[in-house]
Amino acid sequence: MAAMSASDGTAASPSPAELSARLEQAGAEYERLASLGLALDITRGKPSAAQLDLSNPLLTAVDGESFRAADGTDTRNYGGAEGLPELREIFAPLLQAPPGQLLAQGNSSLTLMKDALTFALLHGRPDSPEPWARTGAPVRMLCPAPGYDRHFGLAESLGFELVPVDADAEGPDLEQVATLTADPSVKGIWLVPVHSNPTGVSLSAERTRALMALETAAPDFTVMWDNAYALHHLREPHPEPVDVLGLAREAGHPDRPLVFASTSKITHAGAGVAFFAASERMTEWFLAHTGAGSIGPDKVNQLRHARFFGSSEGVLAHMRRHAELLAPKFAAVDAVFARVLGPEGLAAWTNPGGGYFITLAVRPGTASRVVKLAGEAGVKLTPAGATHPYGLDPDDAIIRIAPSMPPLEEVEAAAEVVAACVRLAAYEAVASGA
């Protein structure tokens, strides 16, 4: 878990009279906010309309007279399975991947993850004794938790057994990972290495090096390295993406990491470009299988992006404009939680340096109650447990807050409601002896 603000999430132990007074006050404040008739949604980390507007020049970057790429390619036609070279050159240094090992594909990195896992299940990887789906045993995926619900849902939908793993401020618990990967049925691990979803943790180079060097029972153990938030910084200084491909090569396991990224939260969320990177052998493996179902990606859209950014520095300048819109929203949530929850030690929360989420740790056993209370007061939250495999948080304590999409004043109002719900649920639990 990333460093938390305030306490450890355990409510203080007031006297019976003080507890009664606090519970009454918390209930009254909740009823006041619930009576406002709010209809707010902070469930998903979607870019706001203002953020999407930053990329509107994409819509006119290519027209009927300017559809040829820098090398003369007619982007309207078939071909170019690797993606446009000029766009790959722009993103290669940002993602710490050699241009020749970086593919520019469709709009969704999650789709590329699904493809990679499906190929492994049906065909196996180059070092696989057999396709993963034909081993005759369960196929297991390690899931650092709290983690990204879409990763968990994707793996579950493909038939993987999800195995939770603890994480700290540098990444997944190495001792747990080493123990679990002694089982050959453990085929991979999900990682969001920079500003992870939802805790904001960034993997250290040391932890990454150890993961790449780890000896595993499965020769085809795969690190699903999702660089979803590698460029999404809220302030300086910020972590840089780790050269995971270089570290894997040095450790003698060059084929272990599969790197994914996209511009989904950089330009237009539904019309961006997704990237895949790996060793040369694994890049060839991926292209060989995608070639059976595609005659090339949307190169017109890739040309739009290449012209819009112009260079790697153009991407970074664009991300600084995103930060100007996002940072005040994160600061607003932090300020409300500090004012309402901090003095009485009722919760703990992250104040991340990037990404799209705040992790709120409430009194164990009350997260579901907080989500229910918030919904009844007009604030929709991600379901409690969504941050854990199978949607099951064993402590019922973690709630993911996504402040990016609503306007600032709505984010502030939603934070007030959430804080009031946390306060009420905490004192209800204390009063009941839970």
C-alpha positions in Angstrom: 0.0 0.0 0.0 1.2 3.5 -0.8 1.9 6.0 2.0 -1.3 7.1 3.5 -2.4 10.5 4.9 -3.9 10.7 8.4 -4.2 7.6 10.6 -4.2 3.9 9.8 -8.0 3.9 9.3 -9.0 2.9 12.8 -11.4 5.1 14.6 -10.4 6.5 18.0 -12.1 5.2 21.1 -14.2 8.0 22.6 -16.0 7.7 25.9 -19.6 6.4 25.7 -21.1 10.0 26.1 -18.7 11.4 23.5 -19.4 8.4 21.1 -23.2 9.1 21.4 -22.6 12.8 20.6 -20.4 12.0 17.7 -22.8 9.4 16.3 -25.7 11.8 16.5 -23.7 14.6 14.9 -22.5 12.3 12.1 -26.1 11.2 11.4 -27.3 14.7 11.3 -24.6 15.8 8.9 -25.3 12.8 6.7 -29.0 13.5 6.6 -28.3 17.2 5.7 -26.1 16.2 2.7 -28.5 13.4 1.6 -31.3 16.0 1.5 -29.5 18.0 -1.2 -30.6 15.8 -4.0 -27.1 15.2 -5.4 -26.4 13.0 -8.4 -22.7 12.6 -8.6 -20.5 9.8 -10.0 -16.9 9.2 -9.1 -16.7 5.5 -10.0 -14.3 5.4 -13.0 -11.1 7.2 -13.9 -12.4 8.9 -17.1 -10.9 12.1 -18.4 -13.1 15.1 -18.1 -14.5 17.0 -21.0 -11.9 19.7 -20.5 -9.1 17.1 -20.7 -10.6 15.7 -23.9 -10.8 19.2 -25.4 -7.0 19.4 -25.1 -6.8 16.9 -28.0 -9.4 18.3 -30.3 -6.7 19.3 -32.9 -6.5 15.6 -33.6 -9.7 15.9 -35.5 -8.2 18.1 -38.2 -4.6 16.8 -38.2 -5.3 14.6 -41.3 -7.4 15.6 -44.3 -7.9 14.5 -47.8 -4.6 16.1 -48.9 -2.3 15.0 -46.0 -2.9 11.3 -45.5 0.7 10.2 -46.3 3.1 9.3 -43.5 6.6 10.6 -43.3 7.9 7.6 -45.3 5.3 8.1 -48.0 2.9 5.4 -46.7 -0.7 5.9 -47.7 -2.3 5.5 -44.3 -5.7 4.9 -45.8 -4.7 1.4 -47.1 -3.9 -2.0 -45.6 -0.6 -3.0 -44.1 1.9 -1.8 -41.6 1.2 -4.3 -38.9 3.9 -2.8 -36.6 2.3 0.6 -36.7 3.6 3.9 -38.1 7.3 4.3 -37.5 7.1 8.1 -36.7 4.6 7.4 -33.8 6.7 4.6 -32.5 9.7 6.8 -32.5 7.9 9.4 -30.4 6.7 6.9 -27.7 9.7 4.6 -27.6 11.8 6.7 -25.2 8.8 7.6 -23.1 8.0 3.9 -22.5 11.7 2.8 -22.3 11.3 0.5 -25.3 13.5 0.3 -28.5 11.4 1.5 -31.5 11.9 -1.8 -33.2 10.3 -3.7 -30.3 7.4 -1.3 -29.9 4.2 -1.9 -31.8 1.5 0.8 -32.3 -1.9 -1.0 -32.7 -5.6 -0.2 -32.1 -7.1 2.1 -29.5 -7.2 -0.2 -26.4 -4.3 -1.6 -24.5 -6.8 -3.9 -22.6 -7.6 -5.5 -25.9 -3.9 -6.2 -26.5 -3.6 -7.7 -23.1 -6.6 -10.0 -23.9 -5.0 -10.9 -27.2 -1.6 -11.8 -25.5 -3.2 -13.9 -22.9 -5.5 -15.6 -25.4 -2.6 -16.4 -27.7 -0.7 -18.0 -24.7 -3.8 -20.0 -23.7 -4.4 -21.3 -27.3 -0.9 -21.5 -28.7 1.6 -21.1 -25.8 4.5 -18.8 -25.7 7.8 -19.7 -27.4 9.2 -21.3 -24.2 5.9 -23.0 -23.3 5.9 -26.8 -23.0 2.4 -26.7 -24.3 -0.5 -24.2 -24.7 -1.5 -22.9 -21.3 -5.1 -24.1 -21.8 -4.0 -27.7 -22.4 -1.9 -28.3 -19.3 -4.6 -30.2 -17.6 -4.2 -28.1 -14.5 -5.6 -24.7 -13.4 -3.8 -21.7 -14.8 -3.1 -19.1 -12.2 -2.4 -15.4 -12.3 -0.9 -13.4 -9.4 -2.9 -10.2 -8.6 -1.3 -7.6 -6.4 -4.1 -6.2 -4.3 -5.5 -3.6 -4.0 -5.2 -3.6 -7.8 -6.9 -2.9 -11.1 -10.4 -4.4 -11.4 -10.2 -4.6 -15.2 -7.1 -6.8 -15.0 -8.8 -9.1 -12.6 -12.0 -9.2 -14.6 -10.1 -10.0 -17.9 -8.1 -12.8 -16.4 -11.2 -14.3 -14.7 -13.1 -14.2 -18.0 -10.4 -16.2 -19.7 -10.5 -18.9 -17.0 -7.5 -17.9 -14.9 -7.5 -18.6 -11.2 -6.8 -15.3 -9.4 -4.2 -15.4 -6.6 -4.0 -12.2 -4.4 -0.5 -10.9 -3.5 0.3 -8.2 -0.9 2.2 -5.1 -2.1 4.1 -2.4 -0.3 5.5 1.0 -1.4 8.0 -0.6 -3.9 5.7 -3.2 -5.5 4.5 -6.7 -4.9 5.8 -8.7 -1.9 8.8 -10.6 -3.3 8.7 -13.4 -0.7 5.1 -14.2 -1.6 5.8 -14.0 -5.3 8.8 -16.3 -4.9 6.8 -18.8 -2.9 3.8 -18.8 -5.3 5.9 -19.0 -8.5 7.4 -22.3 -7.3 4.1 -23.7 -8.6 4.3 -24.2 -12.4 0.6 -23.5 -12.7 1.4 -19.8 -11.8 1.8 -18.4 -15.3 1.9 -14.6 -14.7 1.5 -11.5 -12.7 -0.3 -8.2 -13.3 1.7 -5.1 -12.6 0.9 -1.4 -13.1 4.5 -0.1 -12.6 3.9 3.7 -12.4 1.2 5.4 -10.3 -0.6 2.0 -10.0 -4.3 1.7 -9.9 -5.6 2.4 -7.3 -2.8 3.0 -4.7 -0.5 5.2 -6.8 2.5 3.0 -5.9 5.4 3.1 -8.4 7.7 0.0 -8.6 11.3 0.6 -7.8 14.0 -0.4 -10.1 15.3 -2.7 -7.4 12.0 -4.5 -7.0 11.7 -4.7 -10.8 15.2 -6.2 -11.2 14.4 -8.8 -8.5 11.2 -9.8 -10.3 13.0 -10.1 -13.6 15.7 -12.3 -12.0 13.3 -14.5 -10.1 13.6 -18.2 -10.9 10.1 -19.6 -11.5 8.8 -23.1 -12.0 7.0 -22.1 -15.2 9.6 -21.4 -17.9 7.0 -19.1 -19.6 6.2 -17.0 -16.5 4.9 -13.7 -17.8 4.9 -10.2 -16.3 1.9 -8.3 -17.7 3.5 -4.8 -17.4 0.7 -2.3 -17.9 2.2 1.2 -18.2 -1.3 2.7 -18.1 -0.2 5.8 -16.1 3.5 6.0 -16.9 3.1 9.6 -18.1 0.2 10.7 -15.9 2.0 12.8 -13.3 0.4 15.3 -11.0 3.5 17.1 -9.7 7.2 17.2 -9.7 9.5 15.3 -9.1 7.9 12.2 -10.6 9.0 8.6 -11.2 10.3 7.6 -14.6 9.3 4.4 -16.4 11.7 1.6 -15.5 13.5 0.0 -18.4 11.9 -3.4 -17.7 13.0 -4.9 -21.0 16.6 -4.0 -20.4 16.4 -5.4 -16.8 14.8 -8.6 -18.0 17.5 -9.1 -20.6 20.3 -8.5 -18.0 18.6 -11.0 -15.7 18.5 -13.7 -18.4 14.7 -13.7 -18.8 14.3 -11.3 -21.8 11.0 -12.8 -22.8 9.4 -12.4 -19.4 7.8 -8.9 -19.6 5.0 -7.9 -22.0 4.6 -4.1 -21.9 1.3 -2.4 -22.7 0.4 1.3 -22.8 -2.1 3.6 -24.6 -3.0 7.2 -25.2 -6.5 6.5 -23.9 -6.2 9.0 -21.1 -3.8 11.2 -23.0 -5.8 12.1 -26.1 -9.4 10.9 -26.8 -10.2 8.0 -24.6 -12.2 6.0 -27.1 -10.0 6.9 -30.1 -6.4 6.7 -29.0 -3.5 4.4 -29.9 -2.4 1.3 -27.9 1.2 0.0 -27.7 2.8 -3.4 -27.2 6.5 -3.9 -26.4 8.5 -7.0 -25.6 11.8 -8.8 -26.6 12.3 -9.2 -30.3 11.2 -12.8 -30.1 8.0 -12.0 -28.2 7.2 -9.1 -30.5 7.5 -11.5 -33.5 5.3 -14.0 -31.6 2.7 -11.4 -31.0 2.7 -10.2 -34.6 2.5 -13.7 -35.9 -0.7 -14.3 -34.1 -2.3 -10.9 -34.6 -1.6 -11.3 -38.3 -4.2 -14.0 -38.5 -6.9 -11.5 -37.6 -5.8 -8.2 -38.8 -4.3 -6.7 -42.0 -3.0 -3.7 -40.1 -4.1 -1.1 -37.5 -5.7 2.3 -38.0 -2.8 4.2 -39.5 -4.9 7.3 -40.2 -5.4 7.7 -36.4 -1.8 7.0 -35.7 -0.8 9.7 -38.2 -3.1 12.1 -36.4 -1.4 11.4 -33.1 2.1 11.7 -34.6 1.3 15.1 -36.1 -0.5 16.3 -33.0 2.4 15.5 -30.7 5.3 16.1 -33.1 7.9 14.7 -30.6 8.4 13.0 -27.3 8.6 16.5 -25.7 5.3 17.3 -27.3 3.7 14.4 -25.4 5.2 15.6 -22.1 4.1 19.2 -22.6 0.6 17.8 -23.3 0.6 15.8 -20.1 1.6 18.9 -18.1 -1.7 20.5 -19.3 -3.6 17.4 -18.1 -1.9 17.8 -14.7 -3.1 21.4 -14.5 -6.7 20.2 -14.8 -6.4 17.2 -12.6 -4.2 18.3 -9.7 -6.8 20.7 -8.1 -9.3 17.8 -8.0 -7.0 15.5 -6.1 -6.0 18.4 -3.8 -9.7 19.1 -3.1 -10.4 15.5 -2.0 -7.3 15.5 0.2 -8.4 18.7 1.8 -11.9 17.5 2.6 -10.7 14.2 4.0 -8.1 15.9 6.1 -10.6 18.3 7.6 -13.4 15.8 8.2 -11.7 12.5 8.8 -8.2 13.4 9.9 -8.8 14.9 13.4 -10.7 11.9 14.7 -8.5 9.3 13.0 -11.4 7.8 11.1 -9.6 6.8 7.8 -6.5 6.9 5.8 -6.0 7.8 2.2 -3.4 8.2 -0.5 -2.2 11.5 -1.9 -0.8 10.2 -5.1 1.8 11.9 -7.3 0.0 10.7 -10.4 -2.5 8.4 -11.9 -6.2 8.7 -11.7 -7.2 7.3 -8.2 -7.2 7.9 -4.5 -7.3 4.9 -2.3 -9.4 5.4 0.8 -8.9 2.9 3.7 -11.8 3.0 6.1 -12.5 1.1 9.4 -12.4 -2.6 8.6 -15.8 -4.0 8.0 -17.4 -0.7 6.9 -16.4 -0.1 3.2 -19.6 -1.7 1.9 -21.7 0.4 4.3 -19.9 3.6 3.2 -20.6 2.8 -0.5 -24.3 2.1 0.3 -24.7 5.3 2.3 -23.0 7.3 -0.4 -25.3 5.9 -3.1 -28.4 6.7 -1.0 -27.1 10.2 -0.6 -26.6 10.6 -4.4 -22.9 9.8 -4.8 -22.0 6.7 -6.8 -18.8 5.0 -5.8 -17.0 1.9 -7.2 -18.3 -1.1 -5.3 -16.4 -2.1 -2.2 -14.1 -5.0 -3.1 -13.6 -4.0 -6.7 -9.9 -3.4 -5.9 -9.4 -7.1 -5.1 -9.6 -10.4 -7.0 -13.2 -11.7 -7.5 -14.4 -8.4 -5.9 -13.7 -9.7 -2.4 -11.8 -7.5 0.0 -11.2 -9.7 3.0 -11.2 -6.7 5.3 -14.0 -4.8 3.6 -11.9 -1.6 4.1 -10.7 -0.3 0.7 -12.6 2.2 -1.5 -11.3 3.6 -4.8 -12.0 7.3 -5.4 -11.9 8.6 -9.0 -12.0 12.4 -9.0 -11.0 13.1 -12.6 -14.2 13.4 -14.6 -16.6 15.7 -12.7 -16.1 19.5 -12.5 -14.1 20.6 -9.4 -17.1 21.8 -7.5 -18.8 18.4 -7.9 -15.6 16.6 -6.8 -15.6 18.7 -3.6 -19.3 18.0 -3.0 -18.8 14.3 -3.6 -15.8 14.2 -1.2 -17.9 15.9 1.5 -20.6 13.2 1.1 -18.0 10.4 1.2 -16.3 11.8 4.2 -19.7 12.1 6.0 -20.5 8.5 5.1 -17.1 7.3 6.4 -17.7 9.1 9.7 -21.2 7.8 10.2 -20.2 4.2 9.3 -17.2 4.3 11.6 -19.2 5.5 14.6 -22.0 3.1 13.9 -19.4 0.3 14.0 -17.9 1.5 17.2 -21.3 1.9 18.9 -22.2 -1.6 17.9 -19.0 -3.1 19.1 -18.0 -4.3 15.6 
